[in-house]
Amino acid sequence: MPYSDKVLEHYNNPRNLGSFKKDESNIGTGLTGAPECGDVMKLQIQVENGRIVDAKFKTFGCGSAIASSSLATEWLKGKTLEEAETIRNTQIAEELSLPPVKIHCSVLAEDAIKLAIKDYRERHGSSAGSPDVPAESTASS
Amino acid sequence: MLKALGVSEDLAHTSIRFGLGRFSTEEEVEYAVRRTAQAVEKLREMSPLYEMAREGIDIKAIQWPGD
């Protein structure tokens, strides 16, 4: 099955590709997947006053995984953390017309979003977490 | 096939197979080499693993959520 036009568009022109610098503030990082599975996603958010002002990603994986994370960063920008938490993998899969065998790519993107929010809250919430270790999920990809 | 040779799962996921035949030309090989190099550079630029490897992080030492 060929990739949809939207997947190809995101693959050829990824949005918000990159990483925040280590010394930048108000960052939350979500890292999910596994090299053995062929997919690893890193998604970062920058938050000001409870709102995501910028987002970046880096993904090792197929075109659908790259497109899912690229689309996720686009959707995250401008949203509050509470709004961002409501993004579902099914919305990503629908927007990109992912076939059934690629649904796990959208699941990874949802996981990465949740992990980035969790990491941000742990670092910047009332109960400060470890400042140097990004959150990792326990969910299977 | 790579796994049968004892190559680890993560390395096997970074492999690519090229097939050449008696009608393949030198020009085609050079084209494939050029396009491959471009794709590798693009994918490395996108990869969190390549970034971590460059920072000296041991990828194998990480407890991956997908494992």
N, CA and C atoms of all chains as a GROMACS GRO file, in nm:
protein
  624
    1MET      N    1   0.085  -0.121   0.000
    1MET     CA    2   0.000   0.000   0.000
    1MET      C    3   0.088   0.126   0.000
    2PRO      N    4   0.064   0.220  -0.090
    2PRO     CA    5   0.148   0.340  -0.094
    2PRO      C    6   0.115   0.433   0.023
    3TYR      N    7   0.212   0.515   0.058
    3TYR     CA    8   0.188   0.617   0.160
    3TYR      C    9   0.087   0.719   0.106
    4SER      N   10   0.006   0.773   0.195
    4SER     CA   11  -0.090   0.877   0.154
    4SER      C   12  -0.013   1.004   0.120
    5ASP      N   13  -0.077   1.092   0.044
    5ASP     CA   14  -0.013   1.220   0.008
    5ASP      C   15   0.029   1.298   0.132
    6LYS      N   16  -0.056   1.292   0.236
    6LYS     CA   17  -0.024   1.370   0.358
    6LYS      C   18   0.099   1.314   0.428
    7VAL      N   19   0.113   1.181   0.431
    7VAL     CA   20   0.232   1.122   0.492
    7VAL      C   21   0.357   1.164   0.413
    8LEU      N   22   0.348   1.154   0.282
    8LEU     CA   23   0.462   1.192   0.198
    8LEU      C   24   0.498   1.339   0.217
    9GLU      N   25   0.395   1.422   0.228
    9GLU     CA   26   0.419   1.565   0.245
    9GLU      C   27   0.495   1.592   0.376
   10HIS      N   28   0.454   1.525   0.483
   10HIS     CA   29   0.522   1.544   0.612
   10HIS      C   30   0.663   1.485   0.608
   11TYR      N   31   0.678   1.372   0.537
   11TYR     CA   32   0.810   1.310   0.529
   11TYR      C   33   0.907   1.400   0.451
   12ASN      N   34   0.857   1.456   0.340
   12ASN     CA   35   0.944   1.541   0.257
   12ASN      C   36   0.967   1.678   0.319
   13ASN      N   37   0.868   1.727   0.393
   13ASN     CA   38   0.882   1.859   0.458
   13ASN      C   39   0.845   1.848   0.605
   14PRO      N   40   0.928   1.781   0.685
   14PRO     CA   41   0.892   1.763   0.826
   14PRO      C   42   0.880   1.897   0.899
   15ARG      N   43   0.774   1.907   0.980
   15ARG     CA   44   0.753   2.031   1.057
   15ARG      C   45   0.826   2.019   1.190
   16ASN      N   46   0.890   2.127   1.229
   16ASN     CA   47   0.945   2.135   1.365
   16ASN      C   48   1.046   2.024   1.396
   17LEU      N   49   1.127   1.991   1.295
   17LEU     CA   50   1.230   1.890   1.315
   17LEU      C   51   1.344   1.949   1.398
   18GLY      N   52   1.390   1.874   1.498
   18GLY     CA   53   1.505   1.920   1.576
   18GLY      C   54   1.488   1.894   1.724
   19SER      N   55   1.580   1.953   1.801
   19SER     CA   56   1.577   1.939   1.947
   19SER      C   57   1.598   2.076   2.009
   20PHE      N   58   1.538   2.094   2.126
   20PHE     CA   59   1.567   2.216   2.201
   20PHE      C   60   1.707   2.205   2.261
   21LYS      N   61   1.772   2.317   2.279
   21LYS     CA   62   1.904   2.314   2.341
   21LYS      C   63   1.889   2.278   2.488
   22LYS      N   64   1.994   2.214   2.540
   22LYS     CA   65   1.986   2.161   2.676
   22LYS      C   66   1.962   2.271   2.780
   23ASP      N   67   2.009   2.394   2.750
   23ASP     CA   68   1.997   2.500   2.851
   23ASP      C   69   1.867   2.580   2.836
   24GLU      N   70   1.781   2.540   2.741
   24GLU     CA   71   1.656   2.613   2.727
   24GLU      C   72   1.559   2.571   2.838
   25SER      N   73   1.476   2.666   2.878
   25SER     CA   74   1.390   2.641   2.995
   25SER      C   75   1.249   2.601   2.953
   26ASN      N   76   1.176   2.548   3.050
   26ASN     CA   77   1.035   2.512   3.031
   26ASN      C   78   1.014   2.407   2.923
   27ILE      N   79   1.105   2.309   2.920
   27ILE     CA   80   1.097   2.203   2.820
   27ILE      C   81   1.048   2.073   2.885
   28GLY      N   82   0.965   2.000   2.813
   28GLY     CA   83   0.928   1.864   2.854
   28GLY      C   84   0.964   1.771   2.739
   29THR      N   85   1.023   1.655   2.773
   29THR     CA   86   1.067   1.562   2.669
   29THR      C   87   1.002   1.426   2.685
   30GLY      N   88   0.950   1.373   2.575
   30GLY     CA   89   0.895   1.238   2.575
   30GLY      C   90   0.973   1.153   2.477
   31LEU      N   91   1.020   1.037   2.524
   31LEU     CA   92   1.098   0.946   2.438
   31LEU      C   93   1.029   0.810   2.442
   32THR      N   94   0.992   0.760   2.327
   32THR     CA   95   0.923   0.631   2.328
   32THR      C   96   0.959   0.546   2.206
   33GLY      N   97   0.916   0.419   2.211
   33GLY     CA   98   0.953   0.324   2.106
   33GLY      C   99   1.072   0.242   2.150
   34ALA      N  100   1.137   0.175   2.057
   34ALA     CA  101   1.257   0.098   2.084
   34ALA      C  102   1.330   0.071   1.953
   35PRO      N  103   1.465   0.079   1.956
   35PRO     CA  104   1.540   0.054   1.833
   35PRO      C  105   1.511  -0.084   1.774
   36GLU      N  106   1.487  -0.183   1.862
   36GLU     CA  107   1.461  -0.320   1.815
   36GLU      C  108   1.331  -0.330   1.737
   37CYS      N  109   1.237  -0.237   1.766
   37CYS     CA  110   1.110  -0.239   1.695
   37CYS      C  111   1.117  -0.156   1.568
   38GLY      N  112   1.226  -0.081   1.553
   38GLY     CA  113   1.240  -0.001   1.432
   38GLY      C  114   1.177   0.136   1.441
   39ASP      N  115   1.128   0.174   1.558
   39ASP     CA  116   1.068   0.307   1.576
   39ASP      C  117   1.111   0.369   1.708
   40VAL      N  118   1.170   0.488   1.700
   40VAL     CA  119   1.197   0.565   1.822
   40VAL      C  120   1.156   0.709   1.796
   41MET      N  121   1.073   0.762   1.886
   41MET     CA  122   1.026   0.900   1.873
   41MET      C  123   1.071   0.982   1.992
   42LYS      N  124   1.122   1.102   1.963
   42LYS     CA  125   1.149   1.198   2.070
   42LYS      C  126   1.067   1.323   2.040
   43LEU      N  127   0.983   1.360   2.134
   43LEU     CA  128   0.898   1.477   2.115
   43LEU      C  129   0.918   1.572   2.232
   44GLN      N  130   0.942   1.699   2.201
   44GLN     CA  131   0.966   1.798   2.306
   44GLN      C  132   0.867   1.913   2.295
   45ILE      N  133   0.827   1.963   2.412
   45ILE     CA  134   0.738   2.080   2.415
   45ILE      C  135   0.804   2.190   2.498
   46GLN      N  136   0.779   2.314   2.457
   46GLN     CA  137   0.820   2.430   2.537
   46GLN      C  138   0.692   2.498   2.583
   47VAL      N  139   0.684   2.521   2.713
   47VAL     CA  140   0.558   2.566   2.773
   47VAL      C  141   0.574   2.701   2.841
   48GLU      N  142   0.480   2.789   2.816
   48GLU     CA  143   0.476   2.916   2.888
   48GLU      C  144   0.336   2.939   2.938
   49ASN      N  145   0.323   2.963   3.068
   49ASN     CA  146   0.192   2.987   3.131
   49ASN      C  147   0.090   2.879   3.096
   50GLY      N  148   0.134   2.755   3.101
   50GLY     CA  149   0.042   2.643   3.077
   50GLY      C  150   0.008   2.619   2.932
   51ARG      N  151   0.071   2.694   2.843
   51ARG     CA  152   0.042   2.678   2.700
   51ARG      C  153   0.169   2.637   2.625
   52ILE      N  154   0.152   2.546   2.528
   52ILE     CA  155   0.267   2.500   2.449
   52ILE      C  156   0.298   2.605   2.342
   53VAL      N  157   0.414   2.668   2.355
   53VAL     CA  158   0.449   2.775   2.261
   53VAL      C  159   0.535   2.723   2.146
   54ASP      N  160   0.601   2.609   2.170
   54ASP     CA  161   0.683   2.551   2.062
   54ASP      C  162   0.696   2.400   2.086
   55ALA      N  163   0.719   2.327   1.978
   55ALA     CA  164   0.734   2.181   1.989
   55ALA      C  165   0.834   2.136   1.883
   56LYS      N  166   0.911   2.034   1.916
   56LYS     CA  167   1.008   1.979   1.822
   56LYS      C  168   1.009   1.827   1.831
   57PHE      N  169   1.052   1.762   1.722
   57PHE     CA  170   1.059   1.616   1.726
   57PHE      C  171   1.181   1.566   1.650
   58LYS      N  172   1.222   1.446   1.686
   58LYS     CA  173   1.315   1.368   1.606
   58LYS      C  174   1.265   1.224   1.607
   59THR      N  175   1.260   1.161   1.493
   59THR     CA  176   1.207   1.024   1.484
   59THR      C  177   1.294   0.935   1.398
   60PHE      N  178   1.321   0.815   1.452
   60PHE     CA  179   1.385   0.708   1.377
   60PHE      C  180   1.274   0.609   1.344
   61GLY      N  181   1.246   0.590   1.217
   61GLY     CA  182   1.139   0.498   1.184
   61GLY      C  183   1.091   0.518   1.042
   62CYS      N  184   0.977   0.460   1.013
   62CYS     CA  185   0.925   0.465   0.876
   62CYS      C  186   0.861   0.602   0.848
   63GLY      N  187   0.819   0.621   0.726
   63GLY     CA  188   0.757   0.746   0.686
   63GLY      C  189   0.634   0.780   0.769
   64SER      N  190   0.556   0.679   0.805
   64SER     CA  191   0.435   0.704   0.884
   64SER      C  192   0.469   0.750   1.026
   65ALA      N  193   0.577   0.696   1.081
   65ALA     CA  194   0.620   0.738   1.216
   65ALA      C  195   0.670   0.882   1.212
   66ILE      N  196   0.746   0.914   1.109
   66ILE     CA  197   0.797   1.052   1.094
   66ILE      C  198   0.680   1.148   1.075
   67ALA      N  199   0.584   1.111   0.989
   67ALA     CA  200   0.469   1.197   0.964
   67ALA      C  201   0.382   1.213   1.089
   68SER      N  202   0.362   1.105   1.165
   68SER     CA  203   0.279   1.112   1.286
   68SER      C  204   0.338   1.211   1.387
   69SER      N  205   0.470   1.205   1.405
   69SER     CA  206   0.532   1.295   1.503
   69SER      C  207   0.538   1.438   1.451
   70SER      N  208   0.561   1.452   1.320
   70SER     CA  209   0.562   1.586   1.260
   70SER      C  210   0.425   1.652   1.277
   71LEU      N  211   0.320   1.576   1.247
   71LEU     CA  212   0.184   1.628   1.262
   71LEU      C  213   0.154   1.662   1.409
   72ALA      N  214   0.201   1.576   1.499
   72ALA     CA  215   0.178   1.599   1.642
   72ALA      C  216   0.236   1.734   1.687
   73THR      N  217   0.357   1.765   1.641
   73THR     CA  218   0.417   1.894   1.682
   73THR      C  219   0.334   2.010   1.628
   74GLU      N  220   0.279   1.993   1.508
   74GLU     CA  221   0.196   2.099   1.450
   74GLU      C  222   0.072   2.121   1.536
   75TRP      N  223   0.010   2.011   1.575
   75TRP     CA  224  -0.114   2.021   1.654
   75TRP      C  225  -0.088   2.073   1.795
   76LEU      N  226   0.030   2.045   1.849
   76LEU     CA  227   0.058   2.082   1.988
   76LEU      C  228   0.075   2.233   2.006
   77LYS      N  229   0.133   2.296   1.907
   77LYS     CA  230   0.165   2.439   1.921
   77LYS      C  231   0.039   2.521   1.942
   78GLY      N  232   0.041   2.600   2.048
   78GLY     CA  233  -0.073   2.688   2.078
   78GLY      C  234  -0.174   2.627   2.173
   79LYS      N  235  -0.162   2.495   2.196
   79LYS     CA  236  -0.258   2.430   2.286
   79LYS      C  237  -0.213   2.441   2.432
   80THR      N  238  -0.312   2.441   2.524
   80THR     CA  239  -0.278   2.428   2.665
   80THR      C  240  -0.242   2.282   2.689
   81LEU      N  241  -0.178   2.255   2.803
   81LEU     CA  242  -0.141   2.116   2.834
   81LEU      C  243  -0.266   2.028   2.841
   82GLU      N  244  -0.373   2.085   2.896
   82GLU     CA  245  -0.497   2.007   2.909
   82GLU      C  246  -0.555   1.973   2.770
   83GLU      N  247  -0.550   2.071   2.680
   83GLU     CA  248  -0.598   2.045   2.543
   83GLU      C  249  -0.510   1.943   2.473
   84ALA      N  250  -0.378   1.955   2.494
   84ALA     CA  251  -0.283   1.865   2.428
   84ALA      C  252  -0.307   1.720   2.472
   85GLU      N  253  -0.345   1.704   2.598
   85GLU     CA  254  -0.369   1.569   2.651
   85GLU      C  255  -0.486   1.498   2.583
   86THR      N  256  -0.571   1.575   2.519
   86THR     CA  257  -0.690   1.513   2.457
   86THR      C  258  -0.662   1.462   2.316
   87ILE      N  259  -0.541   1.490   2.262
   87ILE     CA  260  -0.509   1.440   2.127
   87ILE      C  261  -0.502   1.288   2.131
   88ARG      N  262  -0.573   1.224   2.038
   88ARG     CA  263  -0.577   1.077   2.035
   88ARG      C  264  -0.511   1.025   1.909
   89ASN      N  265  -0.455   0.906   1.921
   89ASN     CA  266  -0.388   0.845   1.805
   89ASN      C  267  -0.485   0.827   1.688
   90THR      N  268  -0.612   0.806   1.720
   90THR     CA  269  -0.710   0.785   1.612
   90THR      C  270  -0.724   0.911   1.526
   91GLN      N  271  -0.710   1.027   1.589
   91GLN     CA  272  -0.718   1.152   1.512
   91GLN      C  273  -0.598   1.165   1.418
   92ILE      N  274  -0.482   1.127   1.470
   92ILE     CA  275  -0.360   1.133   1.388
   92ILE      C  276  -0.371   1.034   1.272
   93ALA      N  277  -0.416   0.912   1.304
   93ALA     CA  278  -0.428   0.807   1.201
   93ALA      C  279  -0.528   0.849   1.093
   94GLU      N  280  -0.637   0.914   1.137
   94GLU     CA  281  -0.738   0.958   1.041
   94GLU      C  282  -0.684   1.070   0.951
   95GLU      N  283  -0.620   1.167   1.014
   95GLU     CA  284  -0.567   1.281   0.937
   95GLU      C  285  -0.466   1.236   0.831
   96LEU      N  286  -0.385   1.135   0.866
   96LEU     CA  287  -0.280   1.090   0.774
   96LEU      C  288  -0.325   0.970   0.689
   97SER      N  289  -0.449   0.927   0.706
   97SER     CA  290  -0.501   0.809   0.634
   97SER      C  291  -0.409   0.688   0.650
   98LEU      N  292  -0.368   0.661   0.774
   98LEU     CA  293  -0.276   0.549   0.798
   98LEU      C  294  -0.349   0.416   0.779
   99PRO      N  295  -0.287   0.321   0.709
   99PRO     CA  296  -0.346   0.187   0.697
   99PRO      C  297  -0.331   0.112   0.830
  100PRO      N  298  -0.409   0.003   0.851
  100PRO     CA  299  -0.405  -0.069   0.979
  100PRO      C  300  -0.264  -0.108   1.026
  101VAL      N  301  -0.177  -0.148   0.933
  101VAL     CA  302  -0.042  -0.192   0.976
  101VAL      C  303   0.043  -0.076   1.028
  102LYS      N  304  -0.003   0.049   1.006
  102LYS     CA  305   0.075   0.165   1.051
  102LYS      C  306   0.010   0.239   1.168
  103ILE      N  307  -0.096   0.182   1.222
  103ILE     CA  308  -0.166   0.249   1.334
  103ILE      C  309  -0.071   0.265   1.453
  104HIS      N  310   0.021   0.168   1.471
  104HIS     CA  311   0.111   0.178   1.587
  104HIS      C  312   0.196   0.305   1.583
  105CYS      N  313   0.218   0.360   1.463
  105CYS     CA  314   0.294   0.485   1.452
  105CYS      C  315   0.219   0.600   1.520
  106SER      N  316   0.086   0.601   1.502
  106SER     CA  317   0.007   0.707   1.565
  106SER      C  318  -0.003   0.685   1.715
  107VAL      N  319  -0.001   0.557   1.756
  107VAL     CA  320  -0.002   0.526   1.900
  107VAL      C  321   0.126   0.578   1.965
  108LEU      N  322   0.238   0.558   1.897
  108LEU     CA  323   0.366   0.608   1.948
  108LEU      C  324   0.362   0.761   1.965
  109ALA      N  325   0.301   0.828   1.867
  109ALA     CA  326   0.294   0.974   1.873
  109ALA      C  327   0.210   1.019   1.993
  110GLU      N  328   0.097   0.950   2.017
  110GLU     CA  329   0.016   0.985   2.135
  110GLU      C  330   0.095   0.960   2.264
  111ASP      N  331   0.165   0.847   2.269
  111ASP     CA  332   0.248   0.817   2.386
  111ASP      C  333   0.353   0.927   2.408
  112ALA      N  334   0.417   0.968   2.299
  112ALA     CA  335   0.523   1.069   2.310
  112ALA      C  336   0.467   1.201   2.361
  113ILE      N  337   0.347   1.238   2.315
  113ILE     CA  338   0.283   1.361   2.363
  113ILE      C  339   0.260   1.352   2.514
  114LYS      N  340   0.200   1.240   2.557
  114LYS     CA  341   0.169   1.224   2.700
  114LYS      C  342   0.296   1.225   2.786
  115LEU      N  343   0.399   1.160   2.734
  115LEU     CA  344   0.526   1.154   2.809
  115LEU      C  345   0.591   1.292   2.820
  116ALA      N  346   0.582   1.368   2.712
  116ALA     CA  347   0.642   1.503   2.715
  116ALA      C  348   0.569   1.590   2.817
  117ILE      N  349   0.436   1.578   2.822
  117ILE     CA  350   0.357   1.656   2.918
  117ILE      C  351   0.390   1.612   3.062
  118LYS      N  352   0.399   1.479   3.079
  118LYS     CA  353   0.432   1.424   3.212
  118LYS      C  354   0.569   1.473   3.257
  119ASP      N  355   0.665   1.468   3.164
  119ASP     CA  356   0.801   1.512   3.196
  119ASP      C  357   0.803   1.660   3.232
  120TYR      N  358   0.728   1.740   3.156
  120TYR     CA  359   0.723   1.883   3.186
  120TYR      C  360   0.666   1.906   3.325
  121ARG      N  361   0.557   1.838   3.357
  121ARG     CA  362   0.492   1.857   3.488
  121ARG      C  363   0.584   1.812   3.602
  122GLU      N  364   0.654   1.705   3.579
  122GLU     CA  365   0.745   1.656   3.685
  122GLU      C  366   0.859   1.754   3.710
  123ARG      N  367   0.904   1.818   3.605
  123ARG     CA  368   1.013   1.914   3.622
  123ARG      C  369   0.967   2.048   3.674
  124HIS      N  370   0.847   2.086   3.634
  124HIS     CA  371   0.802   2.222   3.664
  124HIS      C  372   0.679   2.230   3.752
  125GLY      N  373   0.626   2.113   3.791
  125GLY     CA  374   0.510   2.114   3.879
  125GLY      C  375   0.552   2.144   4.022
  126SER      N  376   0.458   2.132   4.115
  126SER     CA  377   0.486   2.161   4.255
  126SER      C  378   0.583   2.059   4.312
  127SER      N  379   0.568   1.930   4.265
  127SER     CA  380   0.663   1.829   4.309
  127SER      C  381   0.769   1.814   4.201
  128ALA      N  382   0.883   1.879   4.222
  128ALA     CA  383   0.989   1.881   4.121
  128ALA      C  384   1.052   1.744   4.107
  129GLY      N  385   1.063   1.698   3.985
  129GLY     CA  386   1.125   1.569   3.959
  129GLY      C  387   1.272   1.586   3.926
  130SER      N  388   1.331   1.477   3.881
  130SER     CA  389   1.472   1.482   3.842
  130SER      C  390   1.487   1.571   3.718
  131PRO      N  391   1.583   1.662   3.719
  131PRO     CA  392   1.592   1.758   3.610
  131PRO      C  393   1.655   1.705   3.481
  132ASP      N  394   1.722   1.592   3.487
  132ASP     CA  395   1.800   1.551   3.370
  132ASP      C  396   1.750   1.427   3.299
  133VAL      N  397   1.652   1.360   3.356
  133VAL     CA  398   1.611   1.233   3.297
  133VAL      C  399   1.475   1.246   3.229
  134PRO      N  400   1.468   1.226   3.097
  134PRO     CA  401   1.338   1.235   3.032
  134PRO      C  402   1.247   1.119   3.072
  135ALA      N  403   1.116   1.144   3.069
  135ALA     CA  404   1.021   1.039   3.107
  135ALA      C  405   1.019   0.930   3.000
  136GLU      N  406   0.999   0.809   3.043
  136GLU     CA  407   0.986   0.699   2.948
  136GLU      C  408   0.858   0.623   2.981
  137SER      N  409   0.792   0.576   2.878
  137SER     CA  410   0.663   0.510   2.902
  137SER      C  411   0.683   0.365   2.941
  138THR      N  412   0.578   0.308   2.995
  138THR     CA  413   0.581   0.165   3.022
  138THR      C  414   0.494   0.094   2.919
  139ALA      N  415   0.429   0.176   2.832
  139ALA     CA  416   0.341   0.118   2.732
  139ALA      C  417   0.423   0.049   2.623
  140SER      N  418   0.367  -0.056   2.568
  140SER     CA  419   0.435  -0.125   2.459
  140SER      C  420   0.401  -0.056   2.327
  141SER      N  421   0.496  -0.057   2.234
  141SER     CA  422   0.470   0.008   2.105
  141SER      C  423   0.397  -0.086   2.013
  142MET      N  424   1.756  -1.261   0.714
  142MET     CA  425   1.885  -1.319   0.679
  142MET      C  426   1.994  -1.264   0.769
  143LEU      N  427   1.991  -1.133   0.793
  143LEU     CA  428   2.093  -1.073   0.880
  143LEU      C  429   2.084  -1.130   1.020
  144LYS      N  430   1.958  -1.148   1.066
  144LYS     CA  431   1.940  -1.201   1.202
  144LYS      C  432   1.993  -1.344   1.210
  145ALA      N  433   1.977  -1.419   1.100
  145ALA     CA  434   2.031  -1.556   1.096
  145ALA      C  435   2.184  -1.553   1.106
  146LEU      N  436   2.243  -1.442   1.062
  146LEU     CA  437   2.390  -1.429   1.068
  146LEU      C  438   2.435  -1.379   1.205
  147GLY      N  439   2.338  -1.352   1.294
  147GLY     CA  440   2.374  -1.309   1.428
  147GLY      C  441   2.377  -1.159   1.446
  148VAL      N  442   2.326  -1.084   1.347
  148VAL     CA  443   2.320  -0.938   1.360
  148VAL      C  444   2.205  -0.903   1.454
  149SER      N  445   2.228  -0.808   1.544
  149SER     CA  446   2.127  -0.774   1.644
  149SER      C  447   2.005  -0.710   1.577
  150GLU      N  448   1.894  -0.719   1.649
  150GLU     CA  449   1.765  -0.671   1.597
  150GLU      C  450   1.771  -0.523   1.558
  151ASP      N  451   1.830  -0.440   1.645
  151ASP     CA  452   1.832  -0.296   1.615
  151ASP      C  453   1.918  -0.265   1.493
  152LEU      N  454   2.029  -0.336   1.479
  152LEU     CA  455   2.116  -0.313   1.364
  152LEU      C  456   2.049  -0.364   1.235
  153ALA      N  457   1.977  -0.477   1.248
  153ALA     CA  458   1.908  -0.532   1.132
  153ALA      C  459   1.803  -0.434   1.079
  154HIS      N  460   1.748  -0.352   1.170
  154HIS     CA  461   1.648  -0.254   1.130
  154HIS      C  462   1.709  -0.138   1.054
  155THR      N  463   1.840  -0.126   1.052
  155THR     CA  464   1.903  -0.016   0.982
  155THR      C  465   1.966  -0.065   0.851
  156SER      N  466   1.928  -0.184   0.809
  156SER     CA  467   1.993  -0.242   0.691
  156SER      C  468   1.915  -0.211   0.563
  157ILE      N  469   1.982  -0.227   0.452
  157ILE     CA  470   1.917  -0.209   0.322
  157ILE      C  471   1.982  -0.307   0.224
  158ARG      N  472   1.901  -0.366   0.138
  158ARG     CA  473   1.956  -0.464   0.044
  158ARG      C  474   1.951  -0.410  -0.098
  159PHE      N  475   2.063  -0.418  -0.166
  159PHE     CA  476   2.069  -0.376  -0.306
  159PHE      C  477   2.080  -0.500  -0.395
  160GLY      N  478   2.008  -0.502  -0.503
  160GLY     CA  479   2.020  -0.611  -0.597
  160GLY      C  480   2.077  -0.562  -0.729
  161LEU      N  481   2.179  -0.627  -0.778
  161LEU     CA  482   2.237  -0.593  -0.908
  161LEU      C  483   2.227  -0.712  -1.002
  162GLY      N  484   2.210  -0.681  -1.130
  162GLY     CA  485   2.202  -0.788  -1.229
  162GLY      C  486   2.300  -0.762  -1.341
  163ARG      N  487   2.299  -0.853  -1.435
  163ARG     CA  488   2.397  -0.839  -1.545
  163ARG      C  489   2.369  -0.716  -1.632
  164PHE      N  490   2.245  -0.664  -1.623
  164PHE     CA  491   2.212  -0.547  -1.705
  164PHE      C  492   2.224  -0.415  -1.628
  165SER      N  493   2.266  -0.422  -1.501
  165SER     CA  494   2.288  -0.298  -1.425
  165SER      C  495   2.408  -0.225  -1.485
  166THR      N  496   2.395  -0.091  -1.493
  166THR     CA  497   2.507  -0.014  -1.550
  166THR      C  498   2.582   0.059  -1.439
  167GLU      N  499   2.702   0.100  -1.473
  167GLU     CA  500   2.783   0.176  -1.378
  167GLU      C  501   2.712   0.307  -1.340
  168GLU      N  502   2.647   0.364  -1.439
  168GLU     CA  503   2.574   0.489  -1.417
  168GLU      C  504   2.463   0.469  -1.314
  169GLU      N  505   2.392   0.357  -1.324
  169GLU     CA  506   2.284   0.327  -1.230
  169GLU      C  507   2.339   0.307  -1.089
  170VAL      N  508   2.453   0.241  -1.081
  170VAL     CA  509   2.515   0.218  -0.949
  170VAL      C  510   2.552   0.352  -0.887
  171GLU      N  511   2.609   0.440  -0.967
  171GLU     CA  512   2.649   0.571  -0.914
  171GLU      C  513   2.528   0.653  -0.871
  172TYR      N  514   2.420   0.640  -0.947
  172TYR     CA  515   2.296   0.710  -0.911
  172TYR      C  516   2.245   0.657  -0.776
  173ALA      N  517   2.246   0.525  -0.761
  173ALA     CA  518   2.197   0.463  -0.636
  173ALA      C  519   2.284   0.507  -0.518
  174VAL      N  520   2.414   0.513  -0.539
  174VAL     CA  521   2.506   0.553  -0.432
  174VAL      C  522   2.476   0.696  -0.389
  175ARG      N  523   2.457   0.783  -0.488
  175ARG     CA  524   2.429   0.925  -0.457
  175ARG      C  525   2.300   0.939  -0.380
  176ARG      N  526   2.194   0.873  -0.429
  176ARG     CA  527   2.064   0.886  -0.363
  176ARG      C  528   2.067   0.824  -0.222
  177THR      N  529   2.141   0.716  -0.208
  177THR     CA  530   2.151   0.653  -0.076
  177THR      C  531   2.219   0.746   0.024
  178ALA      N  532   2.328   0.806  -0.020
  178ALA     CA  533   2.401   0.898   0.069
  178ALA      C  534   2.312   1.015   0.111
  179GLN      N  535   2.233   1.066   0.016
  179GLN     CA  536   2.142   1.177   0.048
  179GLN      C  537   2.037   1.133   0.151
  180ALA      N  538   1.983   1.013   0.130
  180ALA     CA  539   1.878   0.964   0.220
  180ALA      C  540   1.934   0.939   0.360
  181VAL      N  541   2.056   0.885   0.366
  181VAL     CA  542   2.118   0.857   0.496
  181VAL      C  543   2.139   0.988   0.572
  182GLU      N  544   2.185   1.090   0.502
  182GLU     CA  545   2.206   1.219   0.569
  182GLU      C  546   2.075   1.276   0.621
  183LYS      N  547   1.970   1.266   0.540
  183LYS     CA  548   1.840   1.318   0.581
  183LYS      C  549   1.786   1.241   0.703
  184LEU      N  550   1.796   1.108   0.697
  184LEU     CA  551   1.742   1.027   0.807
  184LEU      C  552   1.823   1.043   0.935
  185ARG      N  553   1.955   1.060   0.920
  185ARG     CA  554   2.037   1.084   1.040
  185ARG      C  555   1.998   1.215   1.105
  186GLU      N  556   1.973   1.315   1.022
  186GLU     CA  557   1.934   1.446   1.072
  186GLU      C  558   1.804   1.435   1.153
  187MET      N  559   1.717   1.342   1.112
  187MET     CA  560   1.587   1.325   1.178
  187MET      C  561   1.594   1.232   1.299
  188SER      N  562   1.702   1.155   1.313
  188SER     CA  563   1.701   1.045   1.409
  188SER      C  564   1.743   1.085   1.551
  189PRO      N  565   1.657   1.055   1.649
  189PRO     CA  566   1.699   1.080   1.789
  189PRO      C  567   1.812   0.986   1.829
  190LEU      N  568   1.821   0.870   1.766
  190LEU     CA  569   1.926   0.774   1.803
  190LEU      C  570   2.063   0.823   1.757
  191TYR      N  571   2.068   0.880   1.636
  191TYR     CA  572   2.194   0.932   1.585
  191TYR      C  573   2.241   1.048   1.673
  192GLU      N  574   2.145   1.130   1.715
  192GLU     CA  575   2.177   1.243   1.802
  192GLU      C  576   2.234   1.193   1.935
  193MET      N  577   2.170   1.090   1.990
  193MET     CA  578   2.216   1.034   2.119
  193MET      C  579   2.355   0.971   2.104
  194ALA      N  580   2.375   0.901   1.992
  194ALA     CA  581   2.504   0.836   1.969
  194ALA      C  582   2.615   0.941   1.960
  195ARG      N  583   2.584   1.053   1.893
  195ARG     CA  584   2.684   1.160   1.882
  195ARG      C  585   2.715   1.224   2.017
  196GLU      N  586   2.613   1.221   2.106
  196GLU     CA  587   2.634   1.279   2.240
  196GLU      C  588   2.705   1.180   2.333
  197GLY      N  589   2.732   1.062   2.282
  197GLY     CA  590   2.805   0.964   2.361
  197GLY      C  591   2.715   0.878   2.449
  198ILE      N  592   2.584   0.884   2.425
  198ILE     CA  593   2.490   0.802   2.503
  198ILE      C  594   2.492   0.659   2.449
  199ASP      N  595   2.500   0.563   2.540
  199ASP     CA  596   2.498   0.422   2.499
  199ASP      C  597   2.354   0.378   2.478
  200ILE      N  598   2.316   0.363   2.350
  200ILE     CA  599   2.177   0.331   2.314
  200ILE      C  600   2.134   0.199   2.378
  201LYS      N  601   2.228   0.105   2.387
  201LYS     CA  602   2.194  -0.028   2.439
  201LYS      C  603   2.168  -0.026   2.590
  202ALA      N  604   2.220   0.079   2.657
  202ALA     CA  605   2.205   0.085   2.802
  202ALA      C  606   2.070   0.144   2.843
  203ILE      N  607   1.996   0.197   2.746
  203ILE     CA  608   1.868   0.260   2.778
  203ILE      C  609   1.759   0.155   2.791
  204GLN      N  610   1.674   0.173   2.892
  204GLN     CA  611   1.558   0.085   2.906
  204GLN      C  612   1.448   0.141   2.818
  205TRP      N  613   1.431   0.081   2.699
  205TRP     CA  614   1.334   0.136   2.604
  205TRP      C  615   1.192   0.094   2.642
  206PRO      N  616   1.098   0.190   2.635
  206PRO     CA  617   0.959   0.159   2.670
  206PRO      C  618   0.898   0.055   2.578
  207GLY      N  619   0.946   0.046   2.454
  207GLY     CA  620   0.886  -0.048   2.359
  207GLY      C  621   0.942  -0.190   2.371
  208ASP      N  622   1.045  -0.208   2.454
  208ASP     CA  623   1.107  -0.340   2.464
  208ASP      C  624   1.014  -0.443   2.529
   0.00000   0.00000   0.00000
